[in-house]
Amino acid sequence: MNPTTAPVRSTITPTQRVIGALLIIPALILWLVQLVVPSIRTLIMSLQQVNPLRARADQFVGLEFYERLLPEIVATLPRALIFTGPAILIAIVVGLAVGPLVARGTRPVRLITRGMLGLLLVCYAPVGVALTFDTRAFADPGTAGLALAGIVTVSVLATAGAAAALVSIAAWRSASGPATWLATAALTLAVGLGLAMQLFAVPYVLTAGGPNHSTETPLILGFVLGFMQMQFGGGAAVAVVTGLFTGLFGLLAVLIILVARLRVEIDPPGTPDRGSGLGWVGLGVAGVFLVITIVLIVPWLAGSARPVSPDLPAGAVINTWLPPLLGALIQLVVALAAGFGLGALRPLGRASEWALLIFAPWLLVGPGLLALQHFDFLRTLGLLNTFPGLLPQAMINIPAVVGFTLLFAGARRLRDSGAPAGAALAPVLGGTLTTFVLLWVIQAQDLIIGYVSGTRPDSMTGPVLLAMARNQRQFSGAGDLPQALSTPLPLIVVLGLASIAIQALCLDRLRLATGRPAPSAPTTAPATTPPVAPR
């Protein structure tokens, strides 16, 4: 073996470990200030009678809100699971149908499939898609839940299904494909259930929890109590109970990663490509999923291409996309620093990945659970109905921190295997750009932050204006929804093309694996016996 290409053991110096610890500090500070402290303040608020519109001091009421609201909260939890359950199951099934076949295909098959799925990743507009459906299906409480479950599924199918399929392809490329896929399926289920607890946008814009509370979810109950009835204590109690379940699912998700030793591996450049004809079958399955999904969201795409009436505030496009862009950039930098520190420099040695457990309870916590504290924060600083008030609630994204930790750990193992410098550059760049696009798109379409931060015409976001336009059309019976205010088609096309390129050109060498990594080779290449000259 050539000594210059021999695999080497990881040699992280004490100085590098100190640098790794320093890189994690910004994430720890933001986690403490923007997630932990607001969570504690929400718990305290749930024990008080709070009305922000009144000057009198808050009154301590103990567990009164929990005793009064617990039956209502308990009733909303299974509804949230029922409404989102089909989307979670379909995403897992799509991943199982596409992953094992495409993973056995040749590189061109994988690249084409990744490109198609990359296009679907950015087709995320739950409010816009949901409002293209006829709301008369919700008149009967007996059928409203079934109709809502179908619309929720269609609204998130593109992004959820594409993400599950891409993860499945990476899992089945591993030597331990079935075991790795089972771990990723369990992870998908835990994440899906944690997010299901926070379902808000689609049922709120369609039914507002009606008729007769038959479609009310935990976040709708908390939103109505807190922002419509001004019972912040009651709304906080709903957030605390919901947050407990969300935190447990987040903790479960991280434990699945750690216990199963789920990790990202990066193949060296030039790895031999051995594929079979099964890959073309997987490509066909992915193509069918692409066609079905596009057909289901065609009304939304058509609406995004229509010009917007000049009577509507054109600034909604800027309010929708610019603040999340700035927030996503900050979140990306923080997550890159923390992920590089934990995954590449390993300040705690082999236990570094286990440090993710401190973030785990907030892995799936969305802005809805901390909306009351965010409103109080903006009101105190005078930022309601302002551009800074539209920035994301937290400048740290815990899923991004976890993802980059795994990605940089894979890059470190690739380096230790003796791969040339820069071998991990393309996959790391692809993972970074994909994370940025998803953070930007998903936060731009968030409804609850739009309601909390800006209710004046000049500070409204596209999803909020869409919901208002739908109500006006329902009463007047005329007019097209201004979808372009929320999702202008040219922007969606640009993001779609970028996502296709990233998936096809940068991420094919990524795969997932479980179990203990193969041990590194000795630090130096084995000595060779010098030739003996003939006598």
N, C-alpha and C positions, 0 to 999 in steps of 0.2 A: 504493500500500500504506500502510496506517495505521502510522505510526511506533511506536505502542504495541504492535502485534502483529507487527512485523517480526521474522523470525528473526535471531538474533544469534550471533556467534561465541562460543565458550566463553571466558570471561574468569576464569580461576582465579588468584587473587592468590598471591604468595609465602607470605603468612601462611596461606592455606587449604592450600597444599601442605604446609607444616610441620604443620598440624593433621592432615592426611591421614596423614603419616608417623607421627605420635604415635598415631593410632588403630590402626595396624597392630602396634604394639609388643606389646600383650597376646597377640595371635595368635602373634607370633614367639617370645615367651618360652615360651608353652605348647607350641608346636611343638618347640622345642629341648628343653625339660625332659621332656615326656611322650611324645614320638615319637622324636626324634633320639637322645637319651641312652639310652633303653631299647633302641633298635636296636643301638647300639654295644655296650652291655652284653650283649645277647644274642649278638652276634658273639664277644665275649671269652669268654662262658660256653661257647660251642661248642668252644672250644679247651682246656677244662678238664674234669677229672673232678669233678663237683659233686653233692653229696647234701645237701640242706638239713637232713636229720634227723641228720646226724653233725657232731660238733664239730670234726673235724680240718680242716686247711686244704685248700683246693682244690688239686688236682694238675694241672699243665700237661701236656696230652697232644698238643698240636699238632693235626694234621689227622686224628688217629686216627678220630674219629667220622665224618668225611666219607668216609674210605676204606672204613669198614665199612658205613655206612648208605646211601651214594650209590645202589647198585643198588635198594634198597628205595624210596628217595625217588623215583627216576626212574620206577619202576613205578607209583607212586601218582598221579603228575601226569596221565597220560592218563585215568585212571579219573575223576578229578574233572571233567575236561572232558566226558567221555562222559555222566556223570550229570547235568550241568547244561546240556549243549549243546541238548537239545530245548527247554528253557525259554527260552533265549536266542533261538533261531530263531523260536519261536512268538511271542515278544514283538515281534520285528522284523516278522514277517508281519502280526500284528494291527495294528501301527502303519501298515504300508503299506496294509492293507485299509480302515482307518478314516480315516486322516489326509487323503488327497487328496480324498475325497468330502465329509467333514464341513467341511473348510476352504472348500469352494465353496458351502456351504449358507448359509441366512439366519441371523441372530443367534439367533432362538429355537431353531433346530436345534442350533447350537453349544452353547447353554446347556444344553439337555436332555442332549446327549451328554456334555458336561463333568460334569454332575451325576451321571450313571450311572457314569462312570469314577471320579469322586471317591469314590463309595461303595466301589468295589473297592480303592481305594488303601489303605484302613485294614484290609482283610481280610487281615492278615498275622499268621499264627501257624504257622510251619513245623512246630514240634514238635507242636502240637495237631492240625493237619490230618494229618500223617504217621501219628500214632498211631491214627487211625481206620481204617487199612487192616489187612488180615489179614497177619500176619507169616509165615504158612506158605509164602508165595511165595519166601522167602529160604532155604529148606532146601537147594536145589540150587545149587551154585556156578555152574553154567552159566547159570542164569536169574536169579540174584540181581541181577546188574548191570542187566539190562533192567527188572526190577521196580522197582529203586531209582530208575532214571532216570525212570520214569513217576510215581512218588510225589513225587520232588523237583519235577518239573514242576507237578504239581497243587498242591503246598505253596506255591509262590511265584507261581503263574500270575496270581492276582488283582492283586497289587501290580505285578509286572513288566509284565504286559500292559497294565494301565491307564496306567502311567507312560509306556510306549513309545507308546501311542496319543495321550496328551496332548501329548507332545513332537512327534509326527508332525503333529498338527493345527496346532500353532504353526509348524512348519517349512513346511508346504504353504501357509500363509497368506502367505508371503513371495512377492515377485515372482520370486525365484530358487528356487521351490519344489523342483524335482527336485534341484538342486545342494545346497540346504540339507538336504533329507531324506537325501541320500547322506552328508553330513557327520555328521548325527545318527545315522544307522544305523551308520557306522563308530565313532562315539563309544559307542553302545550296545554294540557288539560288544567294543570294548576294555574297557569297564567290566565287562561280563558275564564276560569271560575272567579279568579280574583278581579278581573276586569268586569265580569258580569254583575258583580255586586254594585258597580258604579254606573250602570246603564242609566242614561238620562236623556240625551239629545233626541233620539228618534221617538220614544214614547211621549216626550214632553211636547214636541212640535205637532204631533199628530192628535194626541188625546188629552194632554196635560194630566194624565192619570185617570181619566174617566173612560167610559161612563160608570158611575157609581163606584169609583175607586178600583175598577176591575183591571186597570193597566198601570196602577200606581207602583213605582219602584222606590227603593230606599232614598235615592237622591231626589226624586220628585217630591216625596214626603218631606224631606229635610228642606228643600228649596221653598216649598209652599209655606212651611212653618216659619222659616227664617226670613225670607225676603218678601213674602206676600202678607203674612200675618204679623210680621215683626216680632216673632217669638224666637229670639236668637238662642235662648236656652234650650227650647225644644228641638230646634234645628241642630244644635250642637250635640244633643243626646242621640239623635238619629245618626249623625256623622261618627260618633264614638263607637256605637254598636256596629255600624257598617264597616268602620275602619278596623275593628278587631278581626272580623272575618277576612277582610282584604289583607291585613298584616299576616294572618296565619297562612294564607295561600302564598304570599310572597316568601315567607320563611320556608314553606314547603318546597317552593320552586328552587331556591338556592340550595337547600339540603339535597334535592335530587341531583343538582349539578355536582356537589361536593362528594356525596356518598357514592354515586355512580362513577365518579372521576370523569365526568363528561368534559371533554376538552376539544379545542380547535387544533387541528394539525394542518400543516402547509406542505404540500408536495414540492420537492425541488424542481426547478425548471428542467425541462427535457425528460421528465418521467415518461417511460414507455406507455403508449396508449393501447390498451387491449380491450376492445369492445366487441359486443355481439349484436345480432339483429334485434334483440329484445329492446334495445334503445329506441328503435324506430316506433315500436308499439307504445312506449312511454311518451314519445314525442306526440304521437297521435292522440293519446289520452289528454295530454296537456293542451293540445290544440282544441279538442272538444270543450275542455273547461274554459279556455279563452273565449271561444265563440259564444258559449252559453252565457258567460258573464257579461260580455259586451252587449249581447242582445237584451239582457235584463236591464242594463243601465243606459241603453240608447236614449231614452227620453231625457235623462240628465245631461248626456253629452250634447244632444240637440239644443237643450236649453242654454248650455254654456256657450254655444256658438251664436245665439241670437243677440243682437244689439240691445243695450239697456236703455230704457226710457230716460230722457234727460231730466225728468222730474225727480229721479232718484239720486241720492248723493253719490257721485262718482268716487268720492274719497273712501268709500267702503272697501274698495279693492286694496288701497294702501293700508287701511286699518286692519284688513284681514291678513295680509301677507308680510308687511314690513316688520311689525313688532315680533312675530314669531321667527322671522329670519334672524333678527338680532339676537333673540333669546337662544335660538338653536346654535348660533355660532359660539356663544358663551358656554352653553351646555357642552358643546363638542370639545372645546378646549379643556374644560374642567375634567371631562370624562377621559380624554386622551392622556392628560397628565396623570390622573389617578390610575388608569389602566396600565400605562407604561410603568409607573412606579411599582404596582403590585405584581403585574405579570412578567415584566422583563427584569427589573432590578431586585425584586423579592426582598424587601426590608426585613421580613420575618422568616426568611428562609423557606423551607417546605410548607410552613403554615401560612404563607402569605395569602393564598387563595381563601383560606378560612376567615380572613379578616372581612370578607364580603358579608359575613353573617350579621355584622353590626348594621349594615344597610338593608338587610333582607326584609324586615317588617315594612319598609317604605318602598319596596321594589315596585309594587303595583298601585301605590297611592296616587290617585289623579287629583286634578285641581278641584273637583267637586267636593271632596271630603274636607278640604281646607278653605272652601269658598268664603265662609263666614269670617274667618281670620283675615283672609286676603281683603275682603271688603272693608273690615275695620282698619287694616293697615293703610289702604288707599285713602280712606276717609280721613284718617288722622293726618296724613301727609298732604291732603288736598289734591290727590291725584285722580279722583273719580272724574270720568268724562274727559280724560286727557290722553295724549299719545303714550307717555310713559306708563300710564295705568293699563294699557293693553299688552304690555310685555308679559311673558309667561310668569306664573305665580312663583315658580322656583327656578333658579339658574343651575340646578344640578338635576341630572336625569339618571336615576339609579340603574335602569336597564342598560343604558349606554356604558356606565362604569363597569358593570358585570361583563358585558360583551367585550369591551376593550381589554379587560383583564385577561380573558380567555384568549383573545386574539394575539396579544403581545406575548403571552406565555407560549403560544404556538410558534411565534416568530423566534423566540429565544431557543426553543428546542430545535428549530430548523438551523439556526446559527451553530448550535452545539453539535449538530450532525456533520459539520464540515462543509455546508453549502457555501457558495461564494457570497461575498458581501452584496447586499441589495437583493438577494433572492426573495425576500419576503416583502419587498417594496410594493409590488403591484397588488397582492392580496390585502395588505394593510391599507393602501390607498383606496382600494375598492370598498373595504369595510367602512372606512372613514366617510367616504362620499355617500354610501348607502344610508349610514346612520344619520348623516346630516339631512338628506332628502326626507327620510321618514319623520325625523323630529320636526322639520319645517312643515310638511304637509299635514301631519296629524294635529299639531298645535294650531295651525291656521284654521282648521275646521272645528275647533273646540267651541261649543255653544255656551257653556256655563260661564266661562271667563268673559265672553262677550256681554252676557247679561249683567254680570257683576261689575264690570269695569266701565262700560259705556252705554248709556241709554239715550243720549242726545243724538240727533241726526248726524252731526259732524264727527261723532266718536263711535258710531255703530260699526260692527263688523258685518261681513257678508252673510254668515249664517243667521245672525239676529234679524237682519233686514229681510232675508228669505222667509223666516217664520212670520214676521209682521205682514209681508206681502201675501202670504198664504191666507192669513186671517182676513185681510181686506178682500181678497178674491172670493173667499168663501161667502162673505156677506154680499158682495156686489155681483158675483157670478161672472166676472169678465177679467181679462188681463192675463198675461203670461208671467210666470215667476222669473224674476231677474237673476237667473242662475249665474250669469257672468260676473255679477258683483262678488260672488263667493268663489267661483272656480272658472275664471276666464279660460276658454278653450286653448288659446295660444300658449298660455303658461303650462297647462296640463300636457300639451304636445311636447313642449321643450323638456319638461321634467320626465315625461315618458321616454323620449329618445335618450336622454342622459342615463336613465335607469337601465335601459336596454344595453347601452354601451358598457356601463359599469359591470353589469352581471356577466355579459359575454366576454369581456376583455380582461377583467381583473380577478374574478372570484372563482374561476373553475378549479384552481388548485387547492381550494379550501375543502376540508372534509372534517367530519366530527368523529370522535372515537370515545370509547369508554374503557374502564379498567386501568391497570397500572401501565404507564408508558414504558416502552422498551428501554433498558438501561443504556446509558451512554457508553461509547467505546473508551478504551484507555486514553489518557491524555496525550501520549505520544504513540507514534506508529511502532509496531514491533520491529525489533532489530533484525536485519537480514544477515545471513552468514556470508562472509566474503568468499569469493571464489579462491580455490587453492590452485596455485600454479603447478603445472606438471613438472615432475623431476626431470 
